[in-house]
Amino acid sequence: MDNKTKIIRWLKEPIFSKKVDPFINFLLAFSGAMLGTFVYPRTEMPFWQFLLWMIPIAILLVFFLKVIGGVWKNNKGPRGAAKND
C-alpha cells in the first residue's frame, strides 16, 4: 500500500514546476502535431496504425521527462545553502 501511494504521488506532482509544466505541455503538443503533419503523409500506413506507433513514443517521452525532472529536483537541493565537501 505504501508503494502504491508513492507511485500515485509521483505521477500527480509536476514534472519540473507548476510554472514550467504548461510550457512543456504546449511544446509536446505542438511538436507532436508538427510530427504528425510532416511524417504521416510520407508514410504509407493507415492513420490508425500511425497512431499505434506514435502513442507509445509519446508515453516514453513523457516518462523520460518525468525521470529527468525528478533527478533535476533531487540535484537542485536547497537554495542558498552552502554545500559541504
The first five atom37 places (N, CA, C, CB, O) and aatype in JSON, in Angstrom:
{
  "aatype": [12, 3, 2, 11, 16, 11, 9, 9, 1, 17, 10, 11, 6, 14, 9, 13, 15, 11, 11, 19, 3, 14, 13, 9, 2, 13, 10, 10, 0, 13, 15, 7, 0, 12, 10, 7, 16, 13, 19, 18, 14, 1, 16, 6, 12, 14, 13, 17, 5, 13, 10, 10, 17, 12, 9, 14, 9, 0, 9, 10, 10, 19, 13, 13, 10, 11, 19, 9, 7, 7, 19, 17, 11, 2, 2, 11, 7, 14, 1, 7, 0, 0, 11, 2, 3],
  "atom_mask": [
    [1, 1, 1, 1, 1],
    [1, 1, 1, 1, 1],
    [1, 1, 1, 1, 1],
    [1, 1, 1, 1, 1],
    [1, 1, 1, 1, 1],
    [1, 1, 1, 1, 1],
    [1, 1, 1, 1, 1],
    [1, 1, 1, 1, 1],
    [1, 1, 1, 1, 1],
    [1, 1, 1, 1, 1],
    [1, 1, 1, 1, 1],
    [1, 1, 1, 1, 1],
    [1, 1, 1, 1, 1],
    [1, 1, 1, 1, 1],
    [1, 1, 1, 1, 1],
    [1, 1, 1, 1, 1],
    [1, 1, 1, 1, 1],
    [1, 1, 1, 1, 1],
    [1, 1, 1, 1, 1],
    [1, 1, 1, 1, 1],
    [1, 1, 1, 1, 1],
    [1, 1, 1, 1, 1],
    [1, 1, 1, 1, 1],
    [1, 1, 1, 1, 1],
    [1, 1, 1, 1, 1],
    [1, 1, 1, 1, 1],
    [1, 1, 1, 1, 1],
    [1, 1, 1, 1, 1],
    [1, 1, 1, 1, 1],
    [1, 1, 1, 1, 1],
    [1, 1, 1, 1, 1],
    [1, 1, 1, 0, 1],
    [1, 1, 1, 1, 1],
    [1, 1, 1, 1, 1],
    [1, 1, 1, 1, 1],
    [1, 1, 1, 0, 1],
    [1, 1, 1, 1, 1],
    [1, 1, 1, 1, 1],
    [1, 1, 1, 1, 1],
    [1, 1, 1, 1, 1],
    [1, 1, 1, 1, 1],
    [1, 1, 1, 1, 1],
    [1, 1, 1, 1, 1],
    [1, 1, 1, 1, 1],
    [1, 1, 1, 1, 1],
    [1, 1, 1, 1, 1],
    [1, 1, 1, 1, 1],
    [1, 1, 1, 1, 1],
    [1, 1, 1, 1, 1],
    [1, 1, 1, 1, 1],
    [1, 1, 1, 1, 1],
    [1, 1, 1, 1, 1],
    [1, 1, 1, 1, 1],
    [1, 1, 1, 1, 1],
    [1, 1, 1, 1, 1],
    [1, 1, 1, 1, 1],
    [1, 1, 1, 1, 1],
    [1, 1, 1, 1, 1],
    [1, 1, 1, 1, 1],
    [1, 1, 1, 1, 1],
    [1, 1, 1, 1, 1],
    [1, 1, 1, 1, 1],
    [1, 1, 1, 1, 1],
    [1, 1, 1, 1, 1],
    [1, 1, 1, 1, 1],
    [1, 1, 1, 1, 1],
    [1, 1, 1, 1, 1],
    [1, 1, 1, 1, 1],
    [1, 1, 1, 0, 1],
    [1, 1, 1, 0, 1],
    [1, 1, 1, 1, 1],
    [1, 1, 1, 1, 1],
    [1, 1, 1, 1, 1],
    [1, 1, 1, 1, 1],
    [1, 1, 1, 1, 1],
    [1, 1, 1, 1, 1],
    [1, 1, 1, 0, 1],
    [1, 1, 1, 1, 1],
    [1, 1, 1, 1, 1],
    [1, 1, 1, 0, 1],
    [1, 1, 1, 1, 1],
    [1, 1, 1, 1, 1],
    [1, 1, 1, 1, 1],
    [1, 1, 1, 1, 1],
    [1, 1, 1, 1, 1]
  ],
  "atom_positions": [
    [[0.82, -1.19, 0.0], [0.0, 0.0, 0.0], [0.87, 1.26, 0.0], [-0.93, -0.01, 1.2], [0.55, 2.24, -0.67]],
    [[1.95, 1.23, 0.75], [2.83, 2.38, 0.82], [3.48, 2.66, -0.53], [3.9, 2.17, 1.88], [3.65, 3.81, -0.93]],
    [[3.84, 1.59, -1.23], [4.43, 1.73, -2.57], [3.44, 2.35, -3.53], [4.9, 0.37, -3.1], [3.8, 3.18, -4.36]],
    [[2.19, 1.94, -3.42], [1.15, 2.45, -4.3], [0.93, 3.94, -4.1], [-0.16, 1.7, -4.07], [0.78, 4.68, -5.07]],
    [[0.93, 4.41, -2.86], [0.75, 5.84, -2.59], [1.95, 6.64, -3.08], [0.53, 6.08, -1.1], [1.79, 7.77, -3.53]],
    [[3.14, 6.08, -3.0], [4.32, 6.77, -3.52], [4.23, 6.95, -5.03], [5.6, 6.0, -3.16], [4.54, 8.01, -5.57]],
    [[3.8, 5.89, -5.71], [3.68, 5.96, -7.18], [2.61, 6.96, -7.57], [3.35, 4.57, -7.76], [2.81, 7.74, -8.51]],
    [[1.48, 6.95, -6.88], [0.4, 7.89, -7.19], [0.86, 9.32, -6.96], [-0.84, 7.59, -6.34], [0.59, 10.19, -7.78]],
    [[1.56, 9.57, -5.86], [2.06, 10.92, -5.58], [3.1, 11.33, -6.62], [2.66, 11.0, -4.15], [3.13, 12.48, -7.04]],
    [[3.95, 10.39, -7.05], [4.98, 10.69, -8.04], [4.34, 11.04, -9.38], [5.94, 9.49, -8.2], [4.84, 11.91, -10.09]],
    [[3.24, 10.36, -9.73], [2.58, 10.64, -11.0], [1.79, 11.94, -10.99], [1.67, 9.5, -11.36], [1.62, 12.56, -12.04]],
    [[1.32, 12.37, -9.82], [0.48, 13.56, -9.75], [1.28, 14.85, -9.62], [-0.46, 13.44, -8.61], [0.76, 15.93, -9.94]],
    [[2.52, 14.78, -9.15], [3.28, 16.01, -8.98], [3.78, 16.52, -10.32], [4.47, 15.78, -8.03], [3.94, 15.73, -11.25]],
    [[4.03, 17.82, -10.45], [4.5, 18.38, -11.72], [5.87, 17.81, -12.11], [4.58, 19.91, -11.63], [6.65, 17.39, -11.25]],
    [[6.14, 17.81, -13.41], [7.42, 17.26, -13.87], [8.57, 18.15, -13.4], [7.43, 17.14, -15.41], [9.5, 17.66, -12.76]],
    [[8.52, 19.43, -13.71], [9.57, 20.34, -13.27], [9.04, 21.31, -12.22], [10.14, 21.13, -14.47], [9.51, 21.3, -11.08]],
    [[8.09, 22.12, -12.57], [7.43, 23.01, -11.61], [6.09, 23.43, -12.2], [8.32, 24.27, -11.3], [5.82, 23.19, -13.38]],
    [[5.26, 24.04, -11.38], [3.94, 24.46, -11.85], [4.05, 25.57, -12.89], [3.08, 24.92, -10.67], [3.15, 25.74, -13.71]],
    [[5.14, 26.34, -12.86], [5.32, 27.41, -13.85], [5.84, 26.87, -15.18], [6.28, 28.45, -13.32], [5.47, 27.39, -16.24]],
    [[6.68, 25.86, -15.14], [7.33, 25.36, -16.34], [6.45, 24.34, -17.07], [8.68, 24.74, -15.99], [6.5, 24.26, -18.3]],
    [[5.67, 23.56, -16.35], [4.89, 22.48, -16.96], [3.94, 22.92, -18.07], [4.11, 21.79, -15.91], [3.85, 22.21, -19.07]],
    [[3.22, 24.05, -17.97], [2.38, 24.44, -19.11], [3.17, 24.66, -20.39], [1.61, 25.7, -18.77], [2.67, 24.36, -21.48]],
    [[4.38, 25.17, -20.29], [5.22, 25.36, -21.47], [5.66, 24.02, -22.05], [6.45, 26.21, -21.11], [5.71, 23.86, -23.27]],
    [[5.96, 23.06, -21.17], [6.34, 21.72, -21.64], [5.15, 21.06, -22.33], [6.84, 20.84, -20.45], [5.31, 20.43, -23.37]],
    [[3.96, 21.2, -21.76], [2.76, 20.63, -22.38], [2.52, 21.24, -23.75], [1.52, 20.86, -21.48], [2.21, 20.52, -24.7]],
    [[2.67, 22.55, -23.87], [2.49, 23.2, -25.16], [3.55, 22.72, -26.16], [2.56, 24.72, -25.01], [3.23, 22.42, -27.31]],
    [[4.78, 22.64, -25.71], [5.87, 22.19, -26.58], [5.63, 20.76, -27.07], [7.21, 22.28, -25.85], [5.84, 20.46, -28.24]],
    [[5.21, 19.88, -26.16], [4.94, 18.5, -26.56], [3.76, 18.41, -27.53], [4.65, 17.64, -25.32], [3.83, 17.67, -28.52]],
    [[2.7, 19.17, -27.27], [1.53, 19.14, -28.16], [1.88, 19.72, -29.53], [0.36, 19.92, -27.54], [1.49, 19.16, -30.55]],
    [[2.61, 20.82, -29.55], [2.98, 21.45, -30.81], [3.91, 20.56, -31.61], [3.63, 22.8, -30.56], [3.72, 20.38, -32.81]],
    [[4.93, 20.0, -30.96], [5.87, 19.14, -31.69], [5.19, 17.86, -32.14], [7.08, 18.81, -30.81], [5.52, 17.34, -33.21]],
    [[4.24, 17.32, -31.36], [3.5, 16.14, -31.79], [2.64, 16.43, -33.0], [0.0, 0.0, 0.0], [2.55, 15.61, -33.91]],
    [[2.0, 17.6, -33.01], [1.18, 17.99, -34.16], [2.04, 18.18, -35.4], [0.39, 19.28, -33.85], [1.66, 17.75, -36.49]],
    [[3.19, 18.82, -35.25], [4.08, 19.01, -36.39], [4.64, 17.68, -36.88], [5.23, 19.95, -36.01], [4.75, 17.46, -38.08]],
    [[4.98, 16.81, -35.96], [5.48, 15.49, -36.35], [4.43, 14.73, -37.13], [5.92, 14.69, -35.12], [4.72, 14.11, -38.15]],
    [[3.19, 14.78, -36.66], [2.11, 14.11, -37.38], [1.86, 14.72, -38.73], [0.0, 0.0, 0.0], [1.57, 14.01, -39.69]],
    [[1.97, 16.05, -38.82], [1.72, 16.74, -40.09], [2.8, 16.44, -41.12], [1.65, 18.25, -39.85], [2.5, 16.28, -42.31]],
    [[4.04, 16.34, -40.68], [5.13, 16.13, -41.63], [5.42, 14.66, -41.91], [6.37, 16.78, -41.12], [5.78, 14.31, -43.03]],
    [[5.25, 13.81, -40.91], [5.65, 12.42, -41.07], [4.53, 11.57, -41.66], [6.08, 11.84, -39.75], [4.79, 10.73, -42.52]],
    [[3.29, 11.76, -41.21], [2.19, 10.88, -41.64], [1.99, 10.85, -43.16], [0.92, 11.31, -40.99], [1.85, 9.77, -43.72]],
    [[1.98, 11.98, -43.84], [1.79, 11.89, -45.3], [2.9, 11.14, -46.03], [1.68, 13.29, -45.89], [2.68, 10.59, -47.11]],
    [[4.09, 11.1, -45.45], [5.2, 10.41, -46.1], [5.18, 8.9, -45.86], [6.51, 10.99, -45.6], [5.84, 8.14, -46.57]],
    [[4.41, 8.47, -44.86], [4.31, 7.03, -44.61], [3.16, 6.47, -45.44], [4.1, 6.73, -43.09], [2.24, 7.18, -45.81]],
    [[3.24, 5.21, -45.7], [2.18, 4.57, -46.47], [1.34, 3.67, -45.58], [2.77, 3.76, -47.63], [0.81, 2.66, -46.04]],
    [[1.21, 4.03, -44.3], [0.41, 3.23, -43.4], [-0.91, 3.94, -43.09], [1.19, 2.93, -42.1], [-0.99, 5.16, -43.19]],
    [[-1.93, 3.19, -42.72], [-3.2, 3.82, -42.35], [-3.04, 4.67, -41.09], [-4.28, 2.75, -42.12], [-2.09, 4.51, -40.32]],
    [[-4.0, 5.59, -40.91], [-3.91, 6.53, -39.8], [-3.93, 5.83, -38.46], [-5.04, 7.52, -39.87], [-3.19, 6.22, -37.56]],
    [[-4.76, 4.81, -38.29], [-4.83, 4.11, -37.01], [-3.51, 3.42, -36.69], [-5.97, 3.08, -37.03], [-3.12, 3.36, -35.52]],
    [[-2.84, 2.91, -37.68], [-1.54, 2.27, -37.45], [-0.49, 3.32, -37.09], [-1.09, 1.48, -38.71], [0.38, 3.07, -36.24]],
    [[-0.56, 4.48, -37.71], [0.34, 5.58, -37.37], [0.14, 5.99, -35.91], [0.11, 6.78, -38.3], [1.11, 6.22, -35.19]],
    [[-1.13, 6.07, -35.47], [-1.42, 6.4, -34.06], [-0.89, 5.33, -33.13], [-2.92, 6.58, -33.85], [-0.37, 5.65, -32.05]],
    [[-1.01, 4.07, -33.52], [-0.49, 2.99, -32.68], [1.03, 3.06, -32.53], [-0.9, 1.64, -33.25], [1.58, 2.59, -31.54]],
    [[1.71, 3.63, -33.51], [3.15, 3.84, -33.4], [3.48, 5.07, -32.55], [3.77, 3.98, -34.79], [4.45, 5.06, -31.79]],
    [[2.69, 6.12, -32.67], [3.01, 7.39, -32.01], [2.66, 7.4, -30.52], [2.29, 8.51, -32.7], [3.35, 8.04, -29.73]],
    [[1.6, 6.7, -30.12], [1.18, 6.73, -28.72], [2.26, 6.16, -27.79], [-0.12, 5.94, -28.55], [2.56, 6.81, -26.79]],
    [[2.86, 5.0, -28.07], [3.93, 4.53, -27.18], [5.14, 5.47, -27.16], [4.38, 3.14, -27.61], [5.79, 5.63, -26.13]],
    [[5.44, 6.08, -28.29], [6.56, 7.02, -28.33], [6.27, 8.22, -27.43], [6.83, 7.49, -29.78], [7.16, 8.67, -26.7]],
    [[5.05, 8.72, -27.47], [4.68, 9.85, -26.61], [4.71, 9.45, -25.14], [3.28, 10.37, -26.98], [5.15, 10.24, -24.3]],
    [[4.25, 8.26, -24.81], [4.28, 7.79, -23.42], [5.72, 7.69, -22.92], [3.57, 6.43, -23.29], [6.02, 8.1, -21.8]],
    [[6.6, 7.15, -23.74], [8.02, 7.05, -23.35], [8.65, 8.43, -23.19], [8.8, 6.24, -24.38], [9.45, 8.64, -22.27]],
    [[8.31, 9.36, -24.06], [8.86, 10.7, -23.96], [8.43, 11.37, -22.65], [8.42, 11.55, -25.16], [9.25, 11.99, -21.98]],
    [[7.17, 11.25, -22.3], [6.68, 11.85, -21.05], [7.32, 11.14, -19.85], [5.13, 11.76, -20.97], [7.64, 11.8, -18.86]],
    [[7.5, 9.83, -19.91], [8.15, 9.11, -18.82], [9.59, 9.58, -18.64], [8.12, 7.59, -19.08], [10.04, 9.81, -17.52]],
    [[10.32, 9.73, -19.74], [11.7, 10.21, -19.63], [11.76, 11.63, -19.09], [12.4, 10.15, -21.0], [12.65, 11.96, -18.3]],
    [[10.82, 12.48, -19.5], [10.76, 13.83, -18.94], [10.5, 13.79, -17.44], [9.69, 14.65, -19.64], [11.07, 14.58, -16.69]],
    [[9.63, 12.9, -17.01], [9.32, 12.75, -15.6], [10.55, 12.32, -14.81], [8.17, 11.75, -15.4], [10.82, 12.85, -13.73]],
    [[11.28, 11.37, -15.34], [12.5, 10.89, -14.67], [13.55, 12.0, -14.62], [13.07, 9.65, -15.38], [14.18, 12.22, -13.58]],
    [[13.75, 12.69, -15.74], [14.72, 13.78, -15.77], [14.33, 14.89, -14.8], [14.85, 14.35, -17.2], [15.18, 15.46, -14.12]],
    [[13.03, 15.19, -14.72], [12.56, 16.21, -13.78], [12.79, 15.8, -12.35], [0.0, 0.0, 0.0], [13.15, 16.63, -11.52]],
    [[12.59, 14.52, -12.03], [12.85, 14.04, -10.67], [14.32, 14.11, -10.31], [0.0, 0.0, 0.0], [14.67, 14.51, -9.2]],
    [[15.18, 13.74, -11.23], [16.62, 13.82, -10.99], [17.05, 15.27, -10.82], [17.41, 13.16, -12.14], [17.87, 15.59, -9.96]],
    [[16.48, 16.15, -11.65], [16.81, 17.58, -11.57], [16.39, 18.16, -10.22], [16.13, 18.35, -12.72], [17.13, 18.94, -9.62]],
    [[15.21, 17.78, -9.74], [14.74, 18.28, -8.44], [15.62, 17.79, -7.31], [13.29, 17.85, -8.19], [15.92, 18.54, -6.38]],
    [[16.05, 16.53, -7.38], [16.89, 15.98, -6.32], [18.28, 16.6, -6.31], [17.01, 14.48, -6.47], [18.86, 16.78, -5.24]],
    [[18.82, 16.93, -7.46], [20.15, 17.53, -7.54], [20.14, 19.02, -7.22], [20.73, 17.31, -8.9], [21.18, 19.59, -6.88]],
    [[18.98, 19.64, -7.34], [18.9, 21.08, -7.14], [19.19, 21.47, -5.69], [17.52, 21.58, -7.55], [19.9, 22.44, -5.45]],
    [[18.65, 20.73, -4.74], [18.91, 20.97, -3.33], [18.33, 22.28, -2.84], [0.0, 0.0, 0.0], [17.7, 23.02, -3.61]],
    [[18.53, 22.57, -1.56], [18.01, 23.83, -1.01], [18.74, 25.04, -1.57], [18.11, 23.83, 0.52], [19.96, 25.01, -1.75]],
    [[18.01, 26.08, -1.84], [18.62, 27.29, -2.42], [19.34, 28.09, -1.34], [17.55, 28.17, -3.1], [18.85, 28.24, -0.22]],
    [[20.47, 28.59, -1.71], [21.22, 29.47, -0.83], [22.02, 28.76, 0.24], [0.0, 0.0, 0.0], [22.77, 29.41, 0.97]],
    [[21.89, 27.46, 0.36], [22.63, 26.73, 1.37], [24.0, 26.34, 0.81], [21.83, 25.48, 1.84], [24.12, 25.95, -0.35]],
    [[25.01, 26.45, 1.65], [26.36, 26.07, 1.23], [26.46, 24.56, 1.24], [27.44, 26.7, 2.16], [25.97, 23.9, 2.16]],
    [[27.11, 24.0, 0.22], [27.29, 22.56, 0.15], [28.53, 22.17, 0.96], [27.41, 22.09, -1.32], [29.56, 22.84, 0.92]],
    [[28.39, 21.07, 1.69], [29.54, 20.56, 2.45], [30.36, 19.66, 1.56], [29.09, 19.8, 3.73], [29.8, 18.81, 0.85]],
    [[31.67, 19.82, 1.57], [32.54, 19.0, 0.72], [32.95, 17.75, 1.42], [33.77, 19.76, 0.31], [33.68, 16.94, 0.86]]
  ]
}
